[in-house]
Amino acid sequence: MRSSKTVKFVDTTITNDSRVILNVGGMRFETQRATLKKLPATRLSKLTPQLSYYDPVLNEYFFDRHPGVFSQILNYYRTGKLHYPTNVCGPLFEDELSYWGIQREEVEPCCWMTYTKHRSTQETLETLDSLGLDTVRSTPDDIIKKFGWENDLNLITTGQVNTYKRIRSLIWQIFEEPRSSKASKVIALISIFFILLSITTFIIRTLTIFEITEYDFIDVYIGDNTTEQTLIYHHGRGDTIAGFNTIEWICNSWFTFEIILRFIVAPSKKAFVFSVLNWIDFLGTFLFFFTYILYDIYDYDGHYASLDLLSTIRVARMFKLINMHPRLRVITTAISYSSSLLSLTIFFCLLSILIAGSSLYYIERLSNPVDSQILSVIDGIWLALTTISTLGFGDIVPKSLLGMIVGAITTVMGVLIIDLPMPIINEIFDNFNRHLLARQQLPKQRRRTTPAIVPRKIQPLMSTNGHRHQHQH
């Protein structure tokens, strides 16, 4: 005798269709389907059992994502307000928003400053990367790209460049990468020594104790046809001891050798020529030889200070030390990033000086024209400049009561205009400096994860579409 029995499998997704279970990173969340429909065109608004991350056995959707961020995203579906969790990094939060199909502009204003803070951090890190502060020695691939040897025939056939190019790249590394090897460190120390020696000599030789004074003897008639020899000092003629000239020759010989060799081995002659530091080095060396030819060979009898003024450019060689130390490059980078703020400060300073200078002139002219020390608007501008910059020479002062009041107000305004932007500039430098210190403590090589494999759709053992299964005995 046969008996038939009908077994009906109940689809739980149909009986409990109003609720949905979301397993995110091992943490289960339960919400209404209607809640997820509030934000159309997002990932959670399109949940169906046919998706690969649906588990029919547990009746849940599994997402291998960050559960802490998802709690805020789910709260956004419920309340319509998206807040930024402070315990996660900004790029991680952006990746999660992109995965769930939510625009980052939906973040609430109260969290926007905290959320966008990572963008300034990323810009700072990109700037530090462009400076190459972590690059102690260029790799062979970097050198090939820098010199443009990718299509070199010898490199393609034998795997290496010829001897001349190897020597050229080696010399370039020695002179341009001061931390790449022991030889480059020695060259850097020699260059620093000659720079400091040249600047010190340029400063010390102006002292009067090292000056050789020239006198002439002339006959002076006293009376009764008697004469007496008298010394006459020549202000236009003078010289220094020969030791300074010897030191200058040694220093400039090194500078000449260095700049010529660096130009020969430079990867890009155009970039080398347009470098400001190279122009400073060239002009400082050129003016030395020019003054030597003018005064020592052609015996020019002019005033020495006329060309010594141009020779002060050799002091600017100190800027070459910027490439020697990462902190110095960070300072210059912070100043360049603050250029808009500095230009705005200079503009307001100039505007305040013009207004205060003109006001002081006319106030003094109307109040006390007889005893007034401010005889023109130029004098008023000079007084305003010394007041706003807090120098206060005291050579020109207002005499009237109203002029003193305006001078006091100008002093306060000068302090505010100059001092208020300084914390912002300090913060920019501190931001670069902190990230530089953090980067120096990072390991050189870090483990990277491989891309995750997207799981395939789980095939249920039993049908979930209400199919009737006939079991016969």
Salt bridges, closest charged atoms under 4 A:
ASP17 OD1 - ARG33 NE 3.62
GLU30 OE2 - ARG19 NH1 2.98
GLU60 OE1 - ARG28 NE 3.46
GLU94 OE2 - HIS118 NE2 3.45
GLU94 OE2 - ARG119 NH2 2.34
GLU96 OE2 - ARG65 NH2 3.18
ASP129 OD1 - ARG439 NH2 2.52
ASP134 OD2 - ARG439 NH2 2.57
ASP152 OD1 - LYS165 NZ 2.56
GLU176 OE2 - ARG262 NE 2.77
GLU214 OE1 - ARG237 NE 2.71
ASP216 OD2 - HIS234 NE2 2.09
ASP216 OD1 - ARG237 NH2 3.56
GLU248 OE2 - ARG314 NH1 3.00
GLU258 OE1 - LYS320 NZ 3.42
ASP281 OD1 - ARG317 NE 3.00
ASP281 OD2 - LYS320 NZ 3.12
ASP430 OD2 - ARG434 NE 2.89
